[in-house]
Each structure stands twice: as C-alpha cells, then as structure tokens.
Amino acid sequence: MVTVREPIVMLQNLGMIRKGHYVYADSSHGEFYVALSKGKTESAELPDELVELCHAMARFSADGVEVVVSAPSGGTAIGKCVAEYLSELLGRKIPFVLLEKTKDNLLAIRPEDVSRVERRSVLIVDDVLHHGTTVRRVLQIVRGIRGTIAGVSVVWNRGDLTPSDLLVPFLYAPIKHKLVSYLPFGFPLPCPLCEEGVPINTDLGHGKEFLARKSAAG
C-alpha cells in the first residue's frame, strides 16, 4: 500500500484534487473532488506518477486476469495503462474494453466487445472509488454477459469500501484514504457547506443536475 501523504500531495500538484462544494453521483455533498482525468492529463499520456500507481495495480491483480474493463472518462487512461502493463507482466495480450455511455447517460458494452468479455476473467479498473455507483454498474454489465469477476482495482479508494461491499474476490487501491461526504438533508451528517451557503460547483460532479432538481421542486 502506498503511503497516503505523498500521493495526495502529488495529485494536488497535478491539479487532480479540487476543493470547494461538490455533489457526487449518489447526491451526497463534499469538500473535495478527486478527478484523475481532469487535471494536467488532457493528452492520452499519463504523468509518470500515475503510471507508477497503475503498475502497482497491475502487479497486485496479475494472476488469472484475461481482460480489463473500465467505464468511460475516469477509467479510460487508467484502465488502458493497467491492461498494457498486465500484458507485459503476463507475456500475453490483455485486451482493454471500454464501456460506452448511452443517450440516457447509462453504461453499456458495445456489441463487438461482448465476445471479449463473455466467459473471461475480468478485472474492473477505475480511477476513484467513492460509494461505488459506477463500479457496481460495470460489475452488473460484466456479470450480465457471463464474465467472471477477478476483482476491482482503483487508484484511490476514498469511500473506504471493502470487497464484501462490492461482492468481489478482491478490491485493491494503492491509495486508501477516506474523504467525508454529507447528504444535503442531514442524514447521516448534515452538510456544513450547505449550512454555510458555500456555492455548489457546477463544472465538476453533479452540481448542475442537483440545482436543477432543487429549482424544479420549488
């Protein structure tokens, strides 16, 4: 396990940890937004610091993996890097399958990729694991086409989730550090950012949708 302090500082220096008032995928709020795909990584090439973390993910997950599957956006460059290094470690080609988003913002697998995942041992890769919303959707898709889940590997487990939470053989993250989140209506913790009137960020996360729903509700 990589120690927390140095990687967090590294991600901050790369512009991948933002501070403000954010709404996450499950509608909870928080002060920090971790976006490994929205820092200084606009090109397909990852910075060396992230490549090192991807290699740690590959080394931990190597045995038995036949294909890597990721959701678009955050998992794209990370998943590709892990698959490439797994191919080097295992001496055989490990395909990388990237899911796509449908018009209604759901995840789906392309028809031409089904045969690459069906009855294969699949490693699910993502950048940041919070409440597991995206990873659970990916797991559902893979299981739905009879893929076997080898495990889940993410760069940062910020929600302190365990393998039993996701019903997977293993869950690995080189960075494991919980960041507090709040629900806007006070359970389990009131959102102090809402109480202090801190504006919700609408550029990252789901702030724009949250404010639209709030406005529609009156």
Secondary structure, DSSP 4 states (H G I P E B T S, - for coil): ---SHHHHHHHHHTT-EEEEEEE-TTS-EEEEEE-TTSSS--SSSPPHHHHHHHHHHHHHH-TT--EEEE-TTHHHHHHHHHHHHHHHHHTS---EEE-EE-TTS-EE--GGGHHHHTTSEEEEEEEEESS-HHHHHHHHHHHHTT-EEEEEEEEEE-S---HHHHT-S-EE-SEE-----B-TT-SSS--HHHHTTPPPPSSSTTHHHHHHHHHHT-
